[in-house]
């Protein structure tokens, strides 16, 4: 999923921060169904969730600025707009691709 959405290659033999954070978010969300768990840890978990959304999106932006990404789903959405992307569009792109990535098979 990371390769399709963000043109990010992973190596199962190496620790990958994007994969590790996504796995952590999914584990935390599954624990959130326990009574009382959400209120106790929501602030910490929110930070992990936001990072799992922002980091892959920013990775693509950085790669595009370097001329290294013209094939990922995110890059395609960013180029398809044909105008300056504002905060609202960035939010839609980053959250929608994160939801696709987090529901896909991310585990390394």
Secondary structure, DSSP 8 states (H G I E B T S, - for coil): -HHHHH-----TTS--HHHHHHHHHHHHHHHTTSTTHHHHHHHHHHHHHHHHHHHHHHHHHHHHHTT--SSSHHHHHHHHT-S---HHHHHHHHHHHHHHHHHS----
